[in-house]
Amino acid sequence: MNQERSDTLVLFGATGDLAHKKIFPALYAMVAKGTLTEPVIGVAFDAWDLKQLQARAHDSIVKAIGKVDEKIFAKL
């Protein structure tokens, strides 16, 4: 049986608290394990640029996991 796969993961509320505390570390862990290979698109009300969102995600992962493998982070 063929499993259908998604083409993209859309994260609504990408600048919010839930994304910062739980979702970004979970996405990082999924990329590290090879279970998330689809692109992730973050959607938010705040007018952040890409660098701001990447910095927030990086900070989130550091707080949750500790050391960040930059090669894995670059895949997010």
Secondary structure, DSSP 8 states (H G I E B T S, - for coil): ------S-EEEETTTSHHIIIIIHHHHHHHHHHT---S-EEEE-SS---HHHHHHHHHHHHHHHHSS--HHHHTT-
